Amino acid sequence: MTFFLILTGVVLLLLTGLPIFTGLGLFSAGLMLLAQGDLAGLGDTVFGKLNSYLLVAIPLFTLMAHIMIRGRVVDDLYGTAHTLTRHLPGGLGVATVAACTIFAAISGSSVATALTIGSVAIPQMIHYGYSPRAAYGAVAAGGTLGILIPPSGPLVLYGVVSDTSIGGLFMAGVVPGLLMAAVFALWSMVTAGRGGNTVRREPAPRPAEVLAALRRSFWALMLPVLVLGGMYLGVFTATEAAGAGAMAALLVALFAYRGFGLRDLWLSAVDASRTSAMLFMILAAAGVFGHVLTKMRIPQEMVALVTHLGFGPIEFLVAVMALVFVLGMFLETISIILITTPVVLPVLLHLGIHPIWYGILLVINLELALITPPVGMNLFTIKAITRAPMAEVVRGVVPYVVLMLLGLAAVLLVPSIAMWLPSTMAYR
């Protein structure tokens, strides 16, 4: 009961519009005063939370993403995807999902994926006969793949907070992410001639066109192969992969996309620094929050409650997923990870639930948070690109919400979807 009162308090405070760091930090400091009567150990807690080698991956992956965004690789990626899929029913919708999938493996950000791909794909889809609603839904849902397909900022944060292998989490996100992308693409093909879509079909590409398209985007396509392949084969840890990815992105942007200059590098570094500093501030506040919860013995109370209720692993996960789904309607992804993980983790260990499996379930649920009103960030991103009524954007994503719920249920009932790939490697 104490935890739910604390959870209600922190959610209400964050809903006032305070920055996450400020709201969570003030709330945690207040709890610390109540729990121990002073703020002794506050500095040590913050330093201990941020003094982690794993956190180096965040600014490096962020820098990699900003370099590739400013390198303007999206036009080539989208053009290649369109060339390869244009002859299929709903081919441009399939191309949009494919471009989102590839860009997700470069950027690690759902909002960046939706914004970057959407600015190119939505006008094209409408021009080729798709209804605006179908175009909005495909981009908003495809953009969510940015936090599931590695590299993923939320997976890094969850790995740091839960002390779980980031390499294992990244590998566990690959199959569910590709499965989700395949389902989205299939939905685009099935609905190509329905619901106001009068989609034009194009002839299949000639071999020369395919080779030319692949040649244009070759180096961008190789970045995910380098990062994920290096981790899978044990060449890199997650942090080393971030460094290698950032360096490779810089070389690709400088030599393959000649429009990238020193000013672009400077702006990319500034943007990456700002994003990383914001995340570290939030992580510091979350470290204090987790420390206070431990002082108040909240995790032990949760374990006792679950034991008393007789919950098994599936029942507990269903309950937590329902809670996260509701929280996702009001809070953004980082807040949910940092607020819930310190409490849920001891129960996971008590019930024998693998933290990597739970991490993937959590991130799929957080994908839903990005496209469910009233605070779905991808919904606002699509509205900003198109100036469309929010109601029209929401109607476009409704089928994808159902598809993602089915995907969440599949990973919940068949853990090997997430756990098979990590089981084949000695992840670090």
C-alpha positions as CSV (number, residue, x, y, z in Angstrom):
1,M,0.0,0.0,0.0
2,T,2.9,2.4,0.8
3,F,4.3,2.0,-2.6
4,F,1.1,2.8,-4.4
5,L,0.7,6.0,-2.3
6,I,4.3,6.9,-3.2
7,L,3.6,6.1,-6.9
8,T,0.5,8.2,-6.9
9,G,2.4,11.1,-5.3
10,V,5.2,11.1,-7.8
11,V,2.9,10.7,-10.8
12,L,0.8,13.6,-9.6
13,L,3.9,15.7,-9.1
14,L,5.2,14.9,-12.6
15,L,1.8,15.7,-14.1
16,T,2.1,19.3,-12.8
17,G,4.6,19.9,-15.7
18,L,7.8,20.0,-13.6
19,P,10.9,18.7,-15.4
20,I,11.4,15.0,-14.5
21,F,14.7,15.6,-12.8
22,T,13.2,18.4,-10.6
23,G,10.0,16.6,-9.7
24,L,11.6,13.2,-9.0
25,G,14.6,14.8,-7.2
26,L,12.4,16.9,-4.9
27,F,10.1,14.1,-4.2
28,S,12.9,11.7,-3.4
29,A,14.7,14.2,-1.2
30,G,11.4,14.7,0.7
31,L,11.0,11.0,1.2
32,M,14.6,10.8,2.4
33,L,13.9,13.4,5.0
34,L,10.9,11.4,6.2
35,A,12.7,8.1,6.2
36,Q,16.0,9.1,7.9
37,G,15.4,12.6,9.2
38,D,18.2,14.2,7.2
39,L,19.8,14.2,3.7
40,A,23.1,12.5,4.8
41,G,24.4,10.3,2.0
42,L,22.6,12.1,-0.8
43,G,25.8,13.1,-2.6
44,D,27.3,9.6,-2.3
45,T,24.1,8.1,-3.7
46,V,24.2,10.4,-6.7
47,F,27.9,9.8,-7.3
48,G,27.5,6.1,-7.0
49,K,24.7,6.0,-9.5
50,L,26.5,8.0,-12.1
51,N,30.0,6.5,-11.5
52,S,29.3,3.6,-14.0
53,Y,31.4,2.7,-17.1
54,L,28.2,1.5,-18.7
55,L,26.8,5.0,-18.8
56,V,29.5,6.0,-21.4
57,A,27.3,4.1,-23.9
58,I,24.6,6.8,-23.7
59,P,26.5,9.8,-25.1
60,L,28.3,7.7,-27.6
61,F,25.1,6.1,-29.0
62,T,23.4,9.5,-28.9
63,L,26.3,11.0,-30.9
64,M,26.1,8.2,-33.4
65,A,22.4,8.9,-33.9
66,H,22.8,12.7,-34.3
67,I,25.7,12.3,-36.8
68,M,23.6,10.0,-39.0
69,I,20.6,12.3,-38.8
70,R,22.6,15.4,-39.8
71,G,24.4,13.2,-42.4
72,R,21.0,13.0,-44.2
73,V,21.0,9.3,-44.7
74,V,17.3,9.0,-44.5
75,D,16.6,9.8,-48.1
76,D,18.8,7.0,-49.3
77,L,17.4,4.5,-46.8
78,Y,13.8,5.4,-47.8
79,G,14.7,5.3,-51.5
80,T,16.3,1.9,-51.2
81,A,13.3,0.5,-49.2
82,H,10.9,1.9,-51.8
83,T,12.9,0.4,-54.7
84,L,12.9,-3.0,-53.1
85,T,9.2,-3.1,-52.1
86,R,7.4,-0.9,-54.6
87,H,5.9,-3.9,-56.6
88,L,4.2,-5.4,-53.5
89,P,0.7,-4.6,-52.5
90,G,1.0,-1.7,-50.0
91,G,4.7,-1.5,-51.1
92,L,5.2,2.1,-50.0
93,G,3.8,1.3,-46.5
94,V,6.1,-1.7,-46.3
95,A,9.0,0.6,-47.4
96,T,8.0,3.1,-44.6
97,V,8.1,0.3,-42.0
98,A,11.4,-1.0,-43.4
99,A,13.0,2.5,-43.3
100,C,11.8,2.9,-39.7
101,T,13.3,-0.4,-38.8
102,I,16.7,0.4,-40.3
103,F,16.7,3.9,-39.0
104,A,15.7,2.6,-35.5
105,A,18.9,0.5,-35.6
106,I,20.9,3.7,-36.2
107,S,19.2,6.3,-34.1
108,G,17.9,4.4,-31.0
109,S,15.2,7.0,-30.6
110,S,11.5,6.5,-31.4
111,V,10.7,10.2,-31.7
112,A,13.8,10.8,-34.0
113,T,12.7,7.9,-36.1
114,A,9.1,9.1,-36.5
115,L,10.2,12.7,-37.1
116,T,12.9,11.9,-39.6
117,I,11.1,9.1,-41.6
118,G,7.7,10.8,-41.3
119,S,8.9,14.1,-42.9
120,V,9.8,12.0,-46.0
121,A,7.3,9.2,-45.9
122,I,4.0,10.8,-45.1
123,P,3.9,13.1,-48.2
124,Q,5.0,10.2,-50.4
125,M,2.4,7.8,-49.0
126,I,-0.4,10.3,-49.5
127,H,0.8,11.1,-53.0
128,Y,0.7,7.4,-53.9
129,G,-2.9,7.0,-52.8
130,Y,-2.8,6.1,-49.2
131,S,-5.3,7.7,-46.9
132,P,-3.7,10.3,-44.5
133,R,-4.9,8.1,-41.6
134,A,-3.0,5.1,-42.9
135,A,0.2,7.2,-43.5
136,Y,0.0,8.7,-39.9
137,G,-0.5,5.2,-38.4
138,A,2.4,3.5,-40.3
139,V,4.9,6.2,-39.4
140,A,3.8,6.6,-35.7
141,A,3.9,2.9,-35.1
142,G,7.0,2.2,-37.2
143,G,8.7,5.0,-35.2
144,T,8.2,3.1,-31.9
145,L,10.6,0.5,-33.1
146,G,13.4,3.0,-32.2
147,I,13.3,2.0,-28.6
148,L,13.1,-1.8,-29.1
149,I,15.5,-2.5,-32.0
150,P,19.0,-1.8,-30.6
151,P,20.8,0.4,-29.9
152,S,18.1,1.6,-27.6
153,G,18.4,4.4,-25.0
154,P,15.6,3.0,-22.8
155,L,17.3,-0.5,-22.8
156,V,20.6,1.1,-21.7
157,L,18.8,2.9,-18.9
158,Y,17.0,-0.2,-17.8
159,G,20.2,-2.2,-17.9
160,V,22.0,0.3,-15.8
161,V,19.2,0.6,-13.2
162,S,18.7,-3.2,-13.0
163,D,22.4,-4.2,-13.4
164,T,21.4,-6.3,-16.4
165,S,23.7,-7.1,-19.4
166,I,23.1,-4.3,-21.9
167,G,24.5,-6.6,-24.7
168,G,22.0,-9.3,-23.7
169,L,19.2,-6.8,-23.7
170,F,20.2,-5.5,-27.1
171,M,20.3,-9.0,-28.6
172,A,16.9,-9.8,-26.9
173,G,15.3,-6.8,-28.7
174,V,16.3,-7.9,-32.2
175,V,13.8,-10.8,-32.8
176,P,10.8,-9.1,-31.2
177,G,11.6,-5.9,-33.0
178,L,11.9,-7.6,-36.4
179,L,8.7,-9.6,-35.6
180,M,6.8,-6.4,-34.9
181,A,8.1,-4.8,-38.0
182,A,7.0,-7.8,-40.1
183,V,3.5,-7.6,-38.6
184,F,3.3,-3.9,-39.4
185,A,4.4,-4.5,-42.9
186,L,1.9,-7.3,-43.3
187,W,-0.9,-5.1,-42.1
188,S,0.1,-2.5,-44.7
189,M,-0.1,-5.1,-47.4
190,V,-3.4,-6.5,-46.2
191,T,-5.1,-3.1,-46.0
192,A,-3.5,-1.6,-49.1
193,G,-6.8,-1.5,-51.0
194,R,-9.2,-0.8,-48.1
195,G,-10.3,2.0,-45.8
196,G,-9.9,4.8,-48.4
197,N,-6.6,3.6,-49.7
198,T,-6.3,3.7,-53.6
199,V,-2.7,2.6,-53.7
200,R,-0.8,2.7,-57.0
201,R,1.2,-0.4,-57.9
202,E,4.5,-0.1,-59.6
203,P,6.6,-2.5,-61.7
204,A,9.2,-4.7,-59.9
205,P,12.6,-3.2,-59.9
206,R,15.2,-4.3,-62.4
207,P,18.4,-5.9,-61.0
208,A,20.4,-2.8,-62.0
209,E,18.0,-0.6,-59.9
210,V,18.3,-2.9,-56.9
211,L,22.1,-2.8,-57.1
212,A,22.1,1.0,-57.5
213,A,19.8,1.4,-54.5
214,L,21.8,-0.9,-52.3
215,R,25.0,0.9,-53.3
216,R,23.7,4.3,-52.3
217,S,22.7,3.1,-48.8
218,F,25.4,0.5,-48.3
219,W,27.4,2.3,-45.6
220,A,24.4,3.3,-43.6
221,L,23.1,-0.3,-43.7
222,M,26.5,-1.5,-42.4
223,L,26.3,0.5,-39.2
224,P,23.8,-1.8,-37.4
225,V,25.7,-4.8,-38.7
226,L,28.9,-3.4,-37.1
227,V,27.3,-2.5,-33.8
228,L,25.1,-5.6,-33.3
229,G,27.5,-8.0,-35.0
230,G,30.4,-6.9,-32.9
231,M,28.4,-7.4,-29.7
232,Y,27.0,-10.8,-30.8
233,L,30.4,-12.1,-31.7
234,G,32.0,-10.9,-28.5
235,V,34.3,-8.4,-30.2
236,F,32.7,-5.4,-28.3
237,T,31.0,-4.8,-25.0
238,A,28.0,-2.5,-25.4
239,T,30.1,0.5,-24.4
240,E,32.8,-0.4,-26.9
241,A,30.2,-1.0,-29.6
242,A,28.9,2.6,-28.9
243,G,32.3,4.0,-29.4
244,A,32.9,2.0,-32.6
245,G,29.5,2.9,-33.9
246,A,30.1,6.7,-33.3
247,M,33.4,6.5,-35.0
248,A,32.0,4.6,-37.9
249,A,29.1,7.0,-38.2
250,L,31.5,9.9,-38.4
251,L,33.6,8.3,-41.1
252,V,30.5,7.4,-43.1
253,A,29.1,10.9,-42.8
254,L,32.4,12.6,-43.7
255,F,33.4,10.3,-46.7
256,A,30.1,8.7,-47.9
257,Y,27.8,11.7,-47.4
258,R,30.1,14.6,-48.4
259,G,27.6,17.3,-47.2
260,F,28.6,16.6,-43.6
261,G,31.1,19.2,-42.4
262,L,32.8,20.4,-39.2
263,R,29.8,22.6,-38.3
264,D,27.5,19.5,-38.5
265,L,29.9,17.6,-36.3
266,W,29.9,20.4,-33.7
267,L,26.1,20.6,-33.7
268,S,25.8,16.8,-33.4
269,A,28.2,16.9,-30.4
270,V,26.2,19.7,-28.7
271,D,22.9,17.9,-29.3
272,A,24.3,14.6,-27.9
273,S,25.8,16.4,-24.9
274,R,22.4,18.1,-24.1
275,T,20.5,14.8,-24.4
276,S,23.0,12.9,-22.3
277,A,23.2,15.5,-19.6
278,M,19.4,15.5,-19.3
279,L,19.4,11.7,-19.0
280,F,22.1,11.7,-16.4
281,M,20.3,14.3,-14.3
282,I,17.1,12.2,-14.4
283,L,19.2,9.1,-13.6
284,A,20.7,10.8,-10.6
285,A,17.2,11.7,-9.2
286,A,16.1,8.1,-9.9
287,G,19.1,6.8,-8.0
288,V,18.0,8.7,-4.9
289,F,14.5,7.5,-5.4
290,G,15.6,3.9,-5.5
291,H,17.8,4.4,-2.5
292,V,14.9,5.8,-0.4
293,L,12.6,3.0,-1.5
294,T,15.2,0.5,-0.2
295,K,15.5,2.4,3.1
296,M,11.8,2.2,3.5
297,R,11.9,-1.5,2.7
298,I,9.3,-1.1,-0.2
299,P,10.9,-3.9,-2.3
300,Q,10.7,-6.3,0.6
301,E,7.0,-5.3,1.1
302,M,6.3,-6.0,-2.5
303,V,7.9,-9.4,-2.4
304,A,5.8,-10.2,0.7
305,L,2.6,-9.0,-1.0
306,V,3.2,-11.1,-4.1
307,T,4.0,-14.1,-1.9
308,H,0.8,-13.6,0.1
309,L,-1.4,-13.2,-3.0
310,G,0.1,-16.4,-4.5
311,F,1.0,-14.7,-7.8
312,G,3.0,-16.8,-10.2
313,P,5.4,-15.3,-12.8
314,I,2.7,-14.8,-15.5
315,E,0.1,-13.3,-13.1
316,F,2.7,-10.9,-11.8
317,L,3.9,-9.9,-15.2
318,V,0.3,-9.3,-16.4
319,A,-0.4,-7.1,-13.4
320,V,2.8,-5.1,-13.9
321,M,2.2,-4.7,-17.7
322,A,-1.3,-3.4,-17.0
323,L,0.1,-0.9,-14.5
324,V,2.8,0.2,-17.0
325,F,0.2,0.5,-19.8
326,V,-1.8,2.9,-17.6
327,L,1.3,4.9,-16.6
328,G,2.3,5.2,-20.2
329,M,-0.8,7.2,-20.9
330,F,0.4,10.0,-18.6
331,L,4.2,9.6,-18.2
332,E,7.0,9.3,-20.7
333,T,9.2,6.2,-21.0
334,I,12.2,7.3,-19.0
335,S,10.1,8.1,-15.9
336,I,8.3,4.8,-16.0
337,I,11.6,2.8,-16.2
338,L,13.2,4.7,-13.4
339,I,10.2,4.7,-11.1
340,T,9.1,1.1,-11.4
341,T,12.3,-0.9,-11.9
342,P,13.7,-0.5,-8.3
343,V,10.5,-1.9,-6.9
344,V,9.8,-4.6,-9.5
345,L,13.3,-6.1,-9.7
346,P,13.4,-7.9,-6.3
347,V,10.0,-9.5,-7.1
348,L,11.4,-10.6,-10.5
349,L,14.3,-12.3,-8.8
350,H,12.0,-13.9,-6.2
351,L,9.7,-15.3,-8.9
352,G,12.6,-16.5,-11.1
353,I,11.7,-14.1,-13.9
354,H,14.7,-13.3,-16.1
355,P,15.4,-9.5,-16.0
356,I,16.2,-9.6,-19.8
357,W,12.8,-11.1,-20.6
358,Y,11.1,-8.5,-18.4
359,G,13.1,-5.7,-19.9
360,I,11.9,-6.5,-23.4
361,L,8.3,-6.8,-22.2
362,L,8.7,-3.4,-20.5
363,V,10.0,-1.7,-23.6
364,I,7.3,-3.2,-25.9
365,N,4.8,-1.8,-23.4
366,L,6.6,1.6,-23.5
367,E,6.3,1.5,-27.3
368,L,2.6,1.5,-26.7
369,A,3.0,4.5,-24.5
370,L,4.4,6.4,-27.4
371,I,1.2,6.1,-29.5
372,T,-1.5,6.1,-26.8
373,P,-3.1,9.4,-25.9
374,P,-3.1,11.8,-24.1
375,V,0.7,11.9,-23.8
376,G,1.9,9.7,-26.7
377,M,5.1,11.5,-28.0
378,N,4.9,10.0,-31.5
379,L,1.3,11.3,-31.8
380,F,2.5,14.8,-31.1
381,T,5.5,14.3,-33.5
382,I,3.1,13.3,-36.4
383,K,0.8,16.2,-35.6
384,A,3.8,18.6,-35.7
385,I,4.9,17.3,-39.1
386,T,1.5,17.3,-40.7
387,R,-0.6,19.8,-38.7
388,A,-3.3,17.1,-38.9
389,P,-6.1,17.0,-36.2
390,M,-5.0,14.9,-33.3
391,A,-8.2,12.8,-33.5
392,E,-7.2,11.8,-37.1
393,V,-3.7,10.8,-36.0
394,V,-5.1,8.7,-33.1
395,R,-7.5,6.9,-35.4
396,G,-4.6,6.0,-37.6
397,V,-2.7,4.3,-34.8
398,V,-5.6,2.3,-33.3
399,P,-4.9,-0.8,-35.4
400,Y,-1.2,-0.7,-34.5
401,V,-2.1,-0.5,-30.8
402,V,-4.0,-3.8,-31.2
403,L,-1.1,-5.3,-33.1
404,M,1.4,-4.3,-30.5
405,L,-0.8,-5.7,-27.7
406,L,-0.8,-9.0,-29.6
407,G,3.0,-8.8,-29.9
408,L,3.3,-8.1,-26.2
409,A,1.1,-11.1,-25.4
410,A,3.2,-13.3,-27.7
411,V,6.5,-12.4,-26.0
412,L,4.8,-12.9,-22.6
413,L,3.5,-16.3,-23.5
414,V,6.6,-17.4,-25.5
415,P,9.7,-16.1,-23.8
416,S,12.0,-17.7,-26.3
417,I,11.0,-15.0,-28.8
418,A,13.1,-12.6,-26.7
419,M,15.5,-15.1,-25.0
420,W,16.6,-17.3,-28.0
421,L,19.2,-14.9,-29.5
422,P,20.9,-14.0,-26.2
423,S,21.1,-17.7,-25.3
424,T,23.3,-18.3,-28.3
425,M,25.9,-15.8,-27.3
426,A,28.2,-15.1,-24.4
427,Y,26.8,-11.6,-23.8
428,R,28.5,-9.1,-21.7
